[in-house]
Amino acid sequence: MRLGASIVGDLRKVLAEEVRAGERAAMSTIRAETEQVKAELRRQVTTAFSGNARGVANAWRSMIFPRSGQSLRPAGLVFTKVPNVIDAFERGALIRAKGGRQFLAIPTGFNAARGRRGRGEKGMRVTPAQMVASGQAFLRPFKSGRGFVWCLPLRQGEQTGRRRRTRLVAGGVTEVGTANRKGREAWARGLLAQGMVPMFLLLPQVKLAKRLDVRGAAECGLRRLPGRFVAAWERESGRSA
């Protein structure tokens, strides 16, 4: 028994169309996978640091190569504009004071909240230099002996607003806790009773928790890529059901 076979149509045209379908599939696959990896990395940041890290999350960017046209060998790049921050929280870095200094000055919630954007000069965070220049800053040691709380004396400012809220002024340098909050007056009186407000934690070093997994997100993307490409090529060539 003999078998015969023949090619119907122009072989070169058929192969050229298949290559073009492969190029379209490769480009769409790389584009989709790159966007998914970027979205996963942004989600990691917002999950780890809540809504306060939108800027760090949005610092993840992506690019596709070639920038124009089609290719069977495209590439996707996901990168961050704050690599040092991402690297520190991916490794769980140990941060020490530099330049011969003994302590890191870490702003507390009372001080850090003053550094939010959109508040002009009133929103500026108090710096260690301002603490020293005020001549009123003092230290309270931790019970563990590993560091100190750097404080400013607290006094009551004049009451403001329709509800006559109490203003709290730290060392004549900055106002504390001006935002609206439930039970604010009781909170303010509690702070006034202490007579001081912690502005910085002074620690010799800080071990960051490992909160991000950049490598893991990239490896998941690579594992998805082959199946995604095959499915896309079948769709582009019209072979999918």
Buried (B, 14 or more C-beta within 10 A) or exposed (E): EEEEEEEEEEEEEEEEBEEBBBBBBBBBBBBBBBBBBBBBBBEBBBEBBEEEBEEBBEBBEBEBEEEEEBBEEBEBEBEBEEEEBBEBBBEEBEEEBEEEEEBBBBBBEBBBBBEEEEEEEEEEBBBBEBBEEBEBBEEEEEEEEEBBBBBBBBEEEEEEEEEEBBBBBBBEBBEBBBEEEEEBEEBBEEBBEEEBBBBBBBBEEBEEEEBBBBEEBBEBBEEBBEEBBEEBBBBBBEEEE
